[in-house]
Amino acid sequence: MGNKLAKAVVAATGLPQDPVEREFNSLLEKHGKNPESLTLEELREVMADYLQTVFLEMQVENSAESA
């Protein structure tokens, strides 16, 4: 699957490709994953961690606004 999967994920966002690709590759690197050999299970791991981070940031932001 590899690079095809990484490119499909970036394209599916519908956002400008270059910044999304840089961010996505940065996430993969942070998790020690290679876009050339990325598997679906690895993608799930990376995205689950990313979503957890986003949700925590939103929670902190909402808490700060309510205070």
GUVEX-549231 format. One record per residue: x negated, y, z negated of N, C-alpha, C, O in turn. Coordinates in steps of 0.05 Angstrom, whole numbers, plus 32768, in hexadecimal, padded with zeros to 4 digits. Each point is the difference from the previous one (the first is absolute). Layout:
XYZXYZXYZXYZ
...
***
This chain:
7FEF7FE880008011801880007FEE801980008000800F8014
7FF27FF57FD77FEC80157FFD8007801B800A8014800C7FF8
7FDB7FFF801A8003801C8009801B8006800C800A80167FFE
80027FD5800E801B8004800C801480077FEA801180128004
7FED7FE17FE5801180057FEA7FFC801D7FF58013800E7FFB
7FD47FF980017FFA801B7FF6800B80168013800B80137FF8
7FF17FE98022800A80138014801E80018000800C80158003
80017FD47FFA801E7FFF7FFF800B800F7FE88014800E8002
7FDE7FEF7FE78009800E7FE87FFE801E80048012800F7FFA
7FD77FFA80107FFC801D80058015800B8014800B80157FFB
7FF97FDD801A801380098015801D80007FF5800F80118007
7FF77FDC7FE7801C7FFE7FF6800780177FEE801880057FFB
7FD5800A7FFB800680167FEE800E8017800F8010800F7FF4
7FEA7FF48026800C8016800F7FF3801A7FFA800980158009
7FE27FEB7FE77FF180187FF97FE8800380127FF97FEE800F
7FFA802A7FF17FE8800380107FEB7FEA7FFB7FF97FFB7FE9
7FFE7FF9802C7FEF7FE87FFD7FE680047FF27FF97FF17FEE
7FF8802480197FE580037FF5800080027FE17FF17FF17FF3
801F802180017FFF80027FE3800A7FE77FF27FF67FF87FEB
801E7FFB8020800B7FE87FF47FEC7FEA80027FFC7FF07FED
7FF7800E802A7FEC7FEB80047FE880047FEC7FF67FEC7FF5
8002802C80077FEA80067FED80097FF87FE47FF17FF37FF1
802780158007800A7FF97FE580037FE27FFD7FF87FF57FEB
80137FFE802980047FE37FFE7FE57FF17FFF7FFD7FEE7FF0
7FF0801A80207FE67FF47FFF7FF280057FE67FF17FEF7FF6
801380287FFE7FF580067FE6800C7FEE7FEB7FF27FF67FEE
802880058013800D7FED7FEE7FF57FE480037FFA7FF37FEC
80038005802C7FF57FE580057FE37FFE7FF57FFA7FEC7FF3
7FF6802880117FE580007FF67FFF80007FE27FF17FF17FF4
8021801E7FFF800280017FE380067FE47FF57FF67FF97FEA
80197FF7802480077FE67FF87FEE7FEA800B80047FE87FFC
7FE7802080127FEC7FED800B800B7FF080177FF87FE98004
801B8022800B800C7FF280177FF5800C801A7FFA80178001
80047FD880137FF68008801A801880018013800E7FEC8004
7FF6802B80098016800280147FFE7FEC801780147FF9800C
7FD47FFE7FFA7FFB7FED8016800B7FE47FF980067FF18012
7FFB80097FD480087FE57FF8801780007FEC80057FED7FF2
800A8029800D801680047FED80167FEB800580097FFC8016
7FFF7FF87FD480167FED80018019800D7FF57FFF80157FF3
80177FDE8012801A800B7FF67FFF80007FE1800A80137FF4
7FEC7FD980007FFF7FFE7FE27FEE80177FF58007800C7FEC
7FE37FF980217FEE80167FF8800F801B80027FFD80117FEF
80117FF28027800F80188004801580047FEA800380167FF6
800A7FD58002801480017FEB7FF380097FE6800B80107FF1
7FDD7FE580097FF280077FE77FF9801E80008005800E7FEC
7FF07FFB802A7FF7801C8002801980137FFE7FFF80147FF1
80167FE6801D801880118000800E7FFF7FE5800A80157FF7
7FF67FD47FFB800D7FFF7FE67FF080127FEC800D800F7FF1
7FD97FF180107FF080117FEF8004801D8007800380127FEF
7FFE7FF4802B8005801C8009801B800A7FF7800280177FF6
80127FD9800D801B80097FF7800180047FE2800D80137FF6
7FE67FDB7FFB7FFF80037FE37FF3801B7FF9800A800F7FEE
7FE07FF8801F7FF2801A7FFB801380178007800180137FF1
800C7FEC8026801280158008801780047FEB800780167FF9
80057FD47FFF801580017FEC7FF7800C7FE6800E80107FF3
7FDA7FE980047FF5800B7FE77FFB801E80038006800F7FED
7FF07FF980297FFB801C8005801A80108000800280167FF6
80137FDE8016801A800D8001800B80037FE4800C80147FF8
7FF17FD77FF8800A80007FE47FF280167FF0800D800E7FF1
7FD97FF480127FF080157FF18009801B8009800480127FF0
80007FF2802A80098019800B801B80087FF6800580177FF8
800E7FD68008801B80057FF6800080067FE2801080117FF7
7FDF7FE27FFA7FFE80057FE37FF5801C7FFB800A800E7FEE
7FE37FFB80227FF5801B7FFD801480158007800180157FF3
80107FE68021801480138008801680027FEB800C80157FFD
7FFA7FD57FF5801680007FEC7FF7800D7FE6801180087FF0
7FD57FFA800C7FF6800A7FE68002801E7FFF7FF8800C7FEB
***
